[in-house]
Amino acid sequence: MTSGRTTTTDRPAPATPSRPGDPSPGSGRRLRPALAAAVAVLVVAGAVAGLGGIRPDSTTAAPAAPAPAAEPAAFAVTPPPGWTAPTAGAPALDVFGVPFARLAEAPPFAAGDCPVGAAPRGVAAAALVAVPAGTTVEQAAQAFARGAGESAYAGSAPQVAVGPPGPRPGSGEPGTWVEATVRTDGTASGAGGCRATDGAVGVLAVPRTQARDGSVGVAMLVVAADAGGGPGDAVPRPALTDLAASAVRPG
C-alpha cells in the first residue's frame, strides 16, 4: 500500500453472470431480476486506453473460470481506521458474475468454535461494468447494491432492502450513491452465532465512458460491512461513506 491508497492490477478473466433473486424492498420501487441480469451480462472485459472507451465486442459473456480474476482497478481508496489491504490471494467478490477486485477489508473476528477462515467484517471492492442503453446508472447501482449484499453475506440467508439513489459522498467525480441494509440468520458455514445478523452496503457508481451502442462504462465501488448482531464488533457506519468519499481514479 502506497500513500495510503490501495489498488489492484489483476487482469480480467471471462465470467458468466448469474441471475439475481427476487426484488428487495427499498424506495418504493422494485428492482426487476431482469434488470440486474441484463447489467451483469455486459461486464466490461478490460479498460481501453485508460478507460477511454468500451469495445462493443468485449461485452460478450463466456464460460466462467473456477476463480475469476478481477478487472484492473476502477478506483483507489483510502482505508479508514481499522481497515487493511486485502489478504494476499483473496478471491474477487463475485456480484452477479462480475468479479470485483478487493481494495480494503475490515479483519474478521475470531470467536469460540466458529469456522476457520471467517469472512471479513467489511470489504470494499471495485469493478468496471457496462450498463446497457435503456438502463440508468441509478438503476444499475440499486441492482448491484442488492447483489453485493447477497454476495458478501452468502451462506447466511441474506435478505437485502435497497434504498433510493442519491449523490455520491465527498467531492470526487460526480456519481450515484446507493445504500442497502442486510439481515442474515447469523450462521457461517452452518455454525450459528458466527456471523453478524445485520449488515450495511453502499455502492458508488461513476459513469466514465459511453460506447457507440449507447452503453455506459461505469466504475463501481461496493462496500459491505457488519452493522451488528455478530460475535465481533460492528464496523462503524461512517466507514462506508468514508471509503466512497476517498475513491479516486487509480494512478
Summary of the structure (lengths in Angstrom):
residues: 251
radius of gyration: 16.7
end to end distance: 12.6
largest distance: 55.4
contacts: 892
relative contact order: 0.20
helix: 15%
strand: 29%
